[in-house]
Amino acid sequence: MDCLDVIYIMVGSRANQAYLQAALGVNMAAELPAEMSELPELQTDESRRLRSFITFLQATRSFCAALHIFR
């Protein structure tokens, strides 16, 4: 969810395990830290695409929005 000054990424308990591992480096949503404010830089296509998408969203505004990833 993009709220202009904050970008929220909600990871649900039914998120695909393969995607979570490739994009966020965890096997299940429960493994995410309680407070996560940056994406891991993994050497996978999924990670690069997710970071690229967030970079695109950040570039559309004149300030850097805070990023919150939660489960």
N, C-alpha and C positions, 0 to 999 in steps of 0.2 A: 504494500500500500504506500503510495507516494502522497505525503501530506505537505508538500513544498519545503518545509523546514526540517522534516524528519522522513526518512524512508524506513518502513517496517517490513521485515521479512518474517512471516510466521511459518514455522515448520510444524506440520501436524504429525500426530502419532502414526498415521497411515502413509506417510511419505515413502516413496520408493527407496528401498535400502541401497540399491546400486547407485542411484542419483545422489543420495546423501553422502555416500562414501566418496564419489567422484567430485562433487561440488563443495562439500563442507568438511570432508575428512572424518566423518562419524558414521557408525553403522545404523544408528536409530536416533530419533529426535531426542529421546531421554538422555543421550550422551552429550548433547549441546550444553555448554556452560549456561548458568542462570542469566548472566549478562554477557552478551557478545556484541561488540560494536564494530568489528571489521571482519572481512572475509579472509579465509586462509588463501594463500597463494600456492595452490596445488598445480602440478604439471599435467592437468587433464583438460580435455576440451570443455567439459561441463563447467569446471572452475573458471577457465578463461572466458567462456560465454557469460557466466553470471557476473564476473567482475567487469566485463565489458559493458553489460547492460546497466549496471550501477554507475559506471563511469559516464555512460551516455546520459542517464538521468541527472547526474551531478552537473554535466556540461550545459544542460538546458536552463540553468539558473545562474544568477550572478553571485551566489554564495554557496558554500558547501553545506549540504544538509547532513544532519546526523543520521547514522545508520544503526538500526537496532534489529538484531536477529533474536527471535525467541521461539519457544515451543509452547 
